[in-house]
Amino acid sequence: MKLIILRNNLKEALQAVERAISENNNLPILKYILIKAKTRLTIQATNLEIGITYETNAKINEDGGVAIPLGPLYSIIANSTSERINLASQGNTLIVKTDNYEAKIQGLSTEEFPIIPKIQNNDQPLEIDAEVLKRALGEIVHAAQTNDAKPELSSVLFDFQVGALKLAATDGFRLAEKTLLNNSFISGFNKAVKVLVPIKTIHEVLRIFKPTQKVSVHIDQNQVAFKAEGVEIISRLIDGTYPDYTAIIPKQVVTEFAVAREEFMTGVKLVSNFSGRSSDIKLRLKEDSGALEIYASSSLLGENNYLIPARKKKGNGFGETAFNWKYLLEGVRPLSSEAITIGLVNETKPAIIRPADDDSLMYIVMPISS
């Protein structure tokens, strides 16, 4: 293998695959990447749960390949000031050259690198603009958390129905759901599909794909693949049954009001300085006051409150409901609208938060019991 590549192109490729590297000391090969040169330069990494393949342009003078540990090569490229990098393989050794630098990295045969499985169903993908997919996933993924005891909660639900794709995430204390109608994507699926995609995979989709790309989503019995020009992420699916979250969604709210998103976030951040061990703050909407009060108190620190103009859309005021301030912030922060609506039933039922101008997104957060 002999090739010349721009430093920035190589650095971008290495950054794309680096999080698929495993720290499993029992399988040292999982700390390696596979470099192959043919018509383009291809770099692969896998931890046996997720595999990432990234292609980039290079001047290929001789085909070939080698498996090498990622760390030394990444350190060289990150610290090099040369615009062009020469790569060559000599047996199982990778030779890295610039105008004033040369390194030899001992590697392994390409045959020793784990085979990244291929998706079995390539004929019926769902195609969607990366910008639309990333925005939708970014609005909900914060509601899922790694949970070894309940792996299904460590995932994002992809629920394809006729005419719509629902994406949902929950950790048992809050829930986020985004609905994409069929004018947002092109589907080749000929039946309903419901799969659980690990949140680690979702974070790679958010990190790697560029907004200008078109992404195709391929699903078979055990795997999901996200593909775009020059990049493929393939991942195992989580085996399990997703919670029937529709049961916790309030069918009707008693009080609903709208507030400015940025001011609400400012108020939550300020008041949270006096929250207790359970990170609780309280929301109060006094009848006919036209203002939402965000309040917190601590026996050690004192108390504070913040008032925000609120426009009531339904019902009257309410006494107070306590919420985890971190959950409120994490749910509101990804929203792009200037205003949000908050719907409440009572102090024991979950609140529904939506962008004021977008019914396709719903964030539900459970209150903190007294």
Secondary structure, DSSP 8 states (H G I E B T S, - for coil): -EEEEEHHHHHHHHHHHGGG----TT-GGGGEEEEEESSSEEEEEE-SSEEEEEEE--EEEE-EEEEEEHHHHHHHHHH---SEEEEEEETTEEEEE-SS-EEEEE-B-GGGS------S--SS-EEEEHHHHHHHHHHHGGG----SS-GGGGEEEEEEETTEEEEEEE-SSEEEEEEEEGGGEEE--SS-EEEEEEHHHHHHHHHHS-TTSEEEEEE-SSEEEEEETTEEEEEE---S----GGGGS-SS-SEEEEEEHHHHHHHHHHHGGG--TT-EEEEEE-TTT-EEEEEEEETTTEEEEEEEE-EEEES--EEEEEEEHHHHHHHHTT--SSEEEEEES-TTS-EEEEETT-TTEEEEE-----
